[in-house]
Amino acid sequence: MITTDVNQTYTHGEDLDPEVVPNFEMSFQSFEHAFLFYKKYAGLAGFPIKKNRKRGTNGNDFCCSLEGKHNTKVEDGDLKTSKTSKRDGCKAMVCSRKARDGGRVFFTRIVFEHNHKLNPSPSMTKRMREHKVEYPSMMNLVDTMHASQVPHPNVMRVLRSVAGGAENLHLTERDVQNRRAAHVRQERMDGIPKLLAFFRECKANNPQFFYEFHLDEKNIIKNVFWSHASQQGDYADYSSVVTFDTTYRTNQYGMPPAIIVGFNNKLQNVVFGQALLRDERADTFEWLFKQFRAWHVTNKFRNDLNQLNTQHPRLSETLTSVINHPLRPIEFEQACAAMLDKYEVHESKVLMKLYNERNMWVGAYFKEIFCGTMTSTQRSEIVNSAIKHGYCDNSTAIHEFAKSFLELLAHNKEKEAEEEFNSQLSRVYTRVVYKVFMSRLKSSTAFRVRPDPTKAGYYLVKHTKPPTDFPWNQNLIASA
């Protein structure tokens, strides 16, 4: 509750422009225009406002937000604790009425006196909810920085710089924090449906994208595995050593991501696939390994299977059923024999290859295998790298994690391309010449070249340090 001196009144400063002070000679196009004018006056005078009441279609009252009294609840003789209120019986207000002819809007009553001090300082008025200004471009910048996991102090520094100083920034630190919290709450809603929608979008963009999910007894998604086409290409090239890690929980569901990773010919980490797991039980890892192996085998023979399916429609659907449904090896054997008979594909080489490797990827053959003690000789640092580079944290929504990981893959691809570029140059030049080349290449970025407006065929070359301009001739003399 605000404590005030009941015998003291406060009004706007004498230096306030009379053009922004309400008077009875003013008229407005509508009640909304009248309210916006009073709001501007209140912002300059330094008090919050609200629309108090609407008197039918011909009148509106606008007043200081400290108008009225807070009612304290008393039940059974006991004073009930309630939230604090800023209302303190302030009488400052204006009454607006529409002319009898239904045209312009006028002020019919104006009360300037407040029973509390005013705060005309911009640093104070910007904290009043009624006077907050949210510029769409500024809010989009805030959202972009939050999505990029930019720390809060850095966000505020950028905003102050863009606004030209803290005094010009209409957002407080609390506003920015509330914006982030609201975004997190919104993104957490329906996380699983949003994740599956993202997967369907990836599948539509590239049919080679692979994803699979595991349902529990309540038909709720328990585990999810996915792999992008580029990851599958990496696996085809660099699958000699494969490891995985589940050491960090990066989402509000507490589902540890299992990152399946290896390294390329530049000894850089490459990710082959990733999963979100509800727990780290043996049967969960078994499901993951099954999906990874099934993806690898079917992807390995994708072209041959597509050709076979073209010759025998619905074979792919039957093959999927044969792979996933049998619970025991004998059931798989029977289902497989029935499929070969139905489509008369006993001589298919690709099906024979798949059959010969059945104990390595068909779930019916390793249901009794305990996988919980599996260890790796090389611990993956890819999750910690993701955290380090600001792609996700423990507040990241589950579908945003999948999108962020795609960005991380793109970042890693750029690093691979850069390493390949450097590798090619190192083969062309000796080490000494290569270092000179890299130094010259770096130095060349310090120049800015633009046409000389006074001389045709000339250019001005400006070095950032020092800022010296000098021309040289760029004419080419050629004969035909």
HELIX and SHEET records of a PDB file:
HELIX    1   1 PRO A   18  VAL A   20  5                                   3    
HELIX    2   2 PHE A   31  ALA A   45  1                                  15    
HELIX    3   3 PRO A  122  THR A  125  1                                   4    
HELIX    4   4 ARG A  129  HIS A  131  5                                   3    
HELIX    5   5 PRO A  136  ALA A  147  1                                  12    
HELIX    6   6 HIS A  152  ALA A  163  1                                  12    
HELIX    7   7 ALA A  166  ASN A  168  5                                   3    
HELIX    8   8 GLU A  173  ARG A  188  1                                  16    
HELIX    9   9 GLY A  191  ASN A  205  1                                  15    
HELIX   10  10 ALA A  229  TYR A  238  1                                  10    
HELIX   11  11 ALA A  282  LYS A  300  1                                  19    
HELIX   12  12 ARG A  302  GLN A  311  1                                  10    
HELIX   13  13 LEU A  315  ASN A  324  1                                  10    
HELIX   14  14 PRO A  329  TYR A  343  1                                  15    
HELIX   15  15 LYS A  349  ASN A  356  1                                   8    
HELIX   16  16 ARG A  358  TRP A  361  1                                   4    
HELIX   17  17 GLY A  363  TYR A  365  5                                   3    
HELIX   18  18 ILE A  382  LYS A  388  1                                   7    
HELIX   19  19 ILE A  398  VAL A  428  1                                  31    
HELIX   20  20 ARG A  431  SER A  444  1                                  14    
SHEET    1   A 5 SER A  27  PHE A  28  0                                        
SHEET    2   A 5 VAL A 105  VAL A 111 -1                                        
SHEET    3   A 5 MET A  93  LYS A  98 -1                                        
SHEET    4   A 5 GLY A  59  CYS A  64 -1                                        
SHEET    5   A 5 ILE A  49  ARG A  55 -1                                        
SHEET    1   B 2 VAL A  74  GLU A  75  0                                        
SHEET    2   B 2 ASP A  78  LEU A  79 -1                                        
SHEET    1   C 5 PHE A 210  LEU A 215  0                                        
SHEET    2   C 5 ILE A 221  SER A 227 -1                                        
SHEET    3   C 5 ASN A 269  LEU A 277 -1                                        
SHEET    4   C 5 PRO A 257  PHE A 263 -1                                        
SHEET    5   C 5 THR A 243  ASP A 245 -1                                        
SHEET    1   D 3 PHE A 447  PRO A 451  0                                        
SHEET    2   D 3 TYR A 458  HIS A 463 -1                                        
SHEET    3   D 3 ASP A 469  ASN A 473 -1                                        
END                                                                             
